[in-house]
Amino acid sequence: MASEKSPSGLTRTQRQQQRTRRRLLDAGRDLIAANGVVGLRVQDVTERADVALGSFYNYFSSKDVLVEAVISETLSDLAAETVTGLDDDADPAETVAVATLRVVGLARREPDLARLIVNIAHSETLFSDAVHPPARMAVERGIVSGRFMVANVEVLLTAVIGGAFALIREILDGRHGPYAEAAFARHVLCSLGLRPDEALTLVTRVAETLND
């Protein structure tokens, strides 16, 4: 019976493994947000996740690997939830604005997590690997619909993702005021071919919606 597959193609055992891994990730994220990485202990993670201590190492070889997975999946989920599952008639420009404000806004909503993201080893690579797939999907959707005009998608994504990472770090360092995310989102939309006045109107509306 354990080998029976669901419509997703996964066996019961594989589904259980997915759920266990997710519980460990969620527990790790909650504890990092509450206490930081320095005080994070594997035993605390497994207790919070209600998973046997020895089982932890079936999923993560060390605490550091868990921390990297928490960061990667947090960023991926944050970006992907804005891009995936949208109607075909959803405005790609609005999608990009929402995703940009949410990702960069992490520096203000969850500064401890954001600080961890920018300071961990090979942080820029982790950030880029997590954000790039949904970002590319959003940009390509806009190109196909005729909403965006982009000469080179990869060059654009390199500039935008690198800029978002740098801006998160600078917001954490206190180098920007409260409207930096909106200014950056407008810059991104203009680089995709929108007029400055249109970008301003769209970002202002989206920011008001997110702040409600």
ZAMITOR-552014 format. One record per residue (C-alpha): residue in three letters; x, y, z. Coordinates in nm, 2 decimals. Layout:
BEGIN
   residuo       c1       c2       c3
       ALA        X        Y        Z
...
REM end
This chain:
BEGIN
   residuo       c1       c2       c3
       MET     0.00     0.00     0.00
       ALA     0.29     0.24     0.07
       SER     0.38     0.24    -0.29
       GLU     0.03     0.35    -0.41
       LYS     0.07     0.67    -0.62
       SER    -0.15     0.98    -0.59
       PRO    -0.26     1.19    -0.90
       SER     0.06     1.38    -0.84
       GLY     0.26     1.07    -0.92
       LEU     0.41     1.05    -0.57
       THR     0.39     0.74    -0.35
       ARG     0.24     0.76     0.00
       THR     0.59     0.74     0.15
       GLN     0.71     1.03    -0.08
       ARG     0.41     1.24     0.02
       GLN     0.49     1.18     0.39
       GLN     0.85     1.27     0.33
       GLN     0.74     1.60     0.17
       ARG     0.52     1.68     0.46
       THR     0.80     1.61     0.71
       ARG     1.05     1.82     0.52
       ARG     0.79     2.11     0.51
       ARG     0.73     2.08     0.88
       LEU     1.11     2.11     0.95
       LEU     1.14     2.40     0.71
       ASP     0.84     2.58     0.87
       ALA     0.98     2.52     1.22
       GLY     1.32     2.64     1.12
       ARG     1.18     2.96     0.97
       ASP     0.97     3.03     1.28
       LEU     1.27     2.98     1.51
       ILE     1.50     3.18     1.30
       ALA     1.25     3.47     1.30
       ALA     1.21     3.45     1.67
       ASN     1.57     3.38     1.79
       GLY     1.81     3.43     1.50
       VAL     2.04     3.17     1.35
       VAL     2.30     3.18     1.63
       GLY     2.06     3.04     1.88
       LEU     1.91     2.78     1.64
       ARG     1.94     2.42     1.75
       VAL     1.85     2.11     1.56
       GLN     1.67     1.97     1.87
       ASP     1.45     2.28     1.89
       VAL     1.36     2.25     1.52
       THR     1.26     1.88     1.55
       GLU     1.07     1.94     1.87
       ARG     0.87     2.23     1.71
       ALA     0.81     2.02     1.40
       ASP     0.72     1.71     1.60
       VAL     0.98     1.51     1.42
       ALA     1.23     1.26     1.57
       LEU     1.57     1.41     1.62
       GLY     1.74     1.14     1.42
       SER     1.51     1.19     1.13
       PHE     1.63     1.55     1.08
       TYR     1.94     1.42     0.91
       ASN     1.74     1.23     0.65
       TYR     1.64     1.57     0.51
       PHE     1.92     1.81     0.60
       SER     2.29     1.72     0.66
       SER     2.34     2.01     0.90
       LYS     2.18     2.32     1.06
       ASP     2.35     2.53     0.79
       VAL     2.19     2.34     0.51
       LEU     1.85     2.38     0.68
       VAL     1.91     2.76     0.70
       GLU     2.00     2.78     0.33
       ALA     1.69     2.58     0.24
       VAL     1.47     2.81     0.46
       ILE     1.61     3.12     0.28
       SER     1.58     2.97    -0.07
       GLU     1.23     2.84    -0.02
       THR     1.11     3.16     0.15
       LEU     1.23     3.37    -0.14
       SER     1.10     3.12    -0.40
       ASP     0.75     3.11    -0.24
       LEU     0.74     3.49    -0.20
       ALA     0.82     3.55    -0.57
       ALA     0.63     3.25    -0.71
       GLU     0.30     3.31    -0.53
       THR     0.27     3.64    -0.72
       VAL     0.34     3.49    -1.06
       THR     0.19     3.14    -1.07
       GLY    -0.17     3.07    -1.09
       LEU    -0.27     3.40    -1.25
       ASP    -0.54     3.44    -1.51
       ASP    -0.42     3.47    -1.87
       ASP    -0.56     3.83    -1.87
       ALA    -0.38     3.94    -1.56
       ASP    -0.16     4.25    -1.63
       PRO     0.20     4.14    -1.64
       ALA     0.31     4.49    -1.53
       GLU     0.10     4.46    -1.21
       THR     0.24     4.12    -1.14
       VAL     0.60     4.25    -1.17
       ALA     0.51     4.55    -0.94
       VAL     0.36     4.33    -0.67
       ALA     0.65     4.08    -0.68
       THR     0.91     4.36    -0.67
       LEU     0.74     4.53    -0.37
       ARG     0.70     4.21    -0.18
       VAL     1.05     4.08    -0.23
       VAL     1.23     4.41    -0.16
       GLY     0.98     4.50     0.11
       LEU     1.10     4.19     0.31
       ALA     1.37     4.43     0.44
       ARG     1.11     4.62     0.63
       ARG     0.85     4.34     0.71
       GLU     1.10     4.09     0.84
       PRO     1.43     4.26     0.88
       ASP     1.59     3.98     1.08
       LEU     1.52     3.73     0.80
       ALA     1.62     3.98     0.54
       ARG     1.95     4.04     0.72
       LEU     2.02     3.67     0.73
       ILE     1.94     3.65     0.35
       VAL     2.20     3.91     0.26
       ASN     2.47     3.80     0.50
       ILE     2.48     3.42     0.47
       ALA     2.76     3.27     0.26
       HIS     2.70     3.29    -0.12
       SER     2.39     3.49    -0.04
       GLU     2.37     3.66    -0.38
       THR     2.37     3.32    -0.56
       LEU     2.10     3.19    -0.33
       PHE     1.89     3.50    -0.39
       SER     1.93     3.49    -0.76
       ASP     1.86     3.11    -0.79
       ALA     1.54     3.15    -0.59
       VAL     1.40     3.46    -0.76
       HIS     1.51     3.41    -1.12
       PRO     1.26     3.14    -1.23
       PRO     0.94     3.33    -1.14
       ALA     1.09     3.66    -1.25
       ARG     1.17     3.52    -1.59
       MET     0.82     3.37    -1.61
       ALA     0.66     3.71    -1.54
       VAL     0.88     3.90    -1.79
       GLU     0.83     3.64    -2.07
       ARG     0.45     3.66    -2.01
       GLY     0.47     4.03    -2.06
       ILE     0.67     4.00    -2.37
       VAL     0.44     3.75    -2.53
       SER     0.14     3.97    -2.45
       GLY     0.31     4.28    -2.60
       ARG     0.31     4.46    -2.26
       PHE     0.69     4.46    -2.23
       MET     0.97     4.54    -2.47
       VAL     1.30     4.38    -2.37
       ALA     1.61     4.36    -2.58
       ASN     1.77     4.08    -2.37
       VAL     1.58     3.90    -2.10
       GLU     1.88     3.76    -1.92
       VAL     2.07     4.09    -1.91
       LEU     1.75     4.26    -1.77
       LEU     1.70     3.99    -1.51
       THR     2.07     4.01    -1.40
       ALA     2.03     4.39    -1.35
       VAL     1.69     4.37    -1.17
       ILE     1.77     4.08    -0.94
       GLY     2.11     4.22    -0.85
       GLY     1.95     4.56    -0.79
       ALA     1.69     4.41    -0.57
       PHE     1.95     4.23    -0.36
       ALA     2.16     4.55    -0.32
       LEU     1.85     4.75    -0.23
       ILE     1.75     4.51     0.04
       ARG     2.10     4.54     0.19
       GLU     2.10     4.92     0.17
       ILE     1.75     4.95     0.33
       LEU     1.87     4.73     0.62
       ASP     2.17     4.96     0.65
       GLY     1.94     5.26     0.68
       ARG     2.05     5.42     0.35
       HIS     1.70     5.47     0.21
       GLY     1.37     5.61     0.32
       PRO     1.03     5.45     0.32
       TYR     0.96     5.48    -0.05
       ALA     1.27     5.31    -0.19
       GLU     1.08     4.99    -0.29
       ALA     0.82     5.19    -0.49
       ALA     1.10     5.39    -0.66
       PHE     1.27     5.06    -0.75
       ALA     0.95     4.90    -0.88
       ARG     0.89     5.20    -1.10
       HIS     1.25     5.17    -1.23
       VAL     1.19     4.81    -1.31
       LEU     0.87     4.88    -1.50
       CYS     1.03     5.15    -1.70
       SER     1.31     4.91    -1.80
       LEU     1.04     4.68    -1.93
       GLY     0.90     4.95    -2.16
       LEU     0.63     5.13    -1.95
       ARG     0.61     5.51    -1.96
       PRO     0.73     5.68    -1.63
       ASP     0.38     5.82    -1.57
       GLU     0.21     5.48    -1.62
       ALA     0.47     5.31    -1.40
       LEU     0.41     5.57    -1.12
       THR     0.03     5.53    -1.14
       LEU     0.05     5.15    -1.14
       VAL     0.30     5.12    -0.85
       THR     0.12     5.37    -0.64
       ARG    -0.21     5.17    -0.68
       VAL    -0.04     4.84    -0.61
       ALA     0.14     4.97    -0.30
       GLU    -0.18     5.11    -0.16
       THR    -0.34     4.77    -0.21
       LEU    -0.06     4.58    -0.04
       ASN    -0.06     4.82     0.26
       ASP    -0.44     4.78     0.32
REM end
